[in-house]
């Protein structure tokens, strides 16, 4: 009986550690997204380029698989829309 209790307790700890790890990875991803978005809309051209490149990298499927991060379809569309909005338009570039 005590072996069963120990196994259940260890299973609970394992599940808790896994959930914490998953949550930490998600937080890291969102911190990177926020950094990229903030920089993509900066007035400094170097920061803007860094932010746009970071968003492009975050959306790269091969990079995502290597890193273990997962972006939902909604987040992917959101980042794509934001990066499109951050890019100068033809009219804006001509001014």
Secondary structure as the mmCIF struct_conf table of DSSP 4:
data_model
#
loop_
_struct_conf.conf_type_id
_struct_conf.id
_struct_conf.beg_label_comp_id
_struct_conf.beg_label_asym_id
_struct_conf.beg_label_seq_id
_struct_conf.end_label_comp_id
_struct_conf.end_label_asym_id
_struct_conf.end_label_seq_id
HELX_RH_AL_P HELX_RH_AL_P1 UNK A 2 UNK A 40
TURN_TY1_P TURN_TY1_P1 UNK A 41 UNK A 41
BEND BEND1 UNK A 43 UNK A 44
HELX_RH_AL_P HELX_RH_AL_P2 UNK A 45 UNK A 59
HELX_RH_AL_P HELX_RH_AL_P3 UNK A 61 UNK A 67
TURN_TY1_P TURN_TY1_P2 UNK A 68 UNK A 68
HELX_RH_AL_P HELX_RH_AL_P4 UNK A 73 UNK A 86
BEND BEND2 UNK A 87 UNK A 87
HELX_LH_PP_P HELX_LH_PP_P1 UNK A 88 UNK A 89
HELX_RH_AL_P HELX_RH_AL_P5 UNK A 90 UNK A 94
#
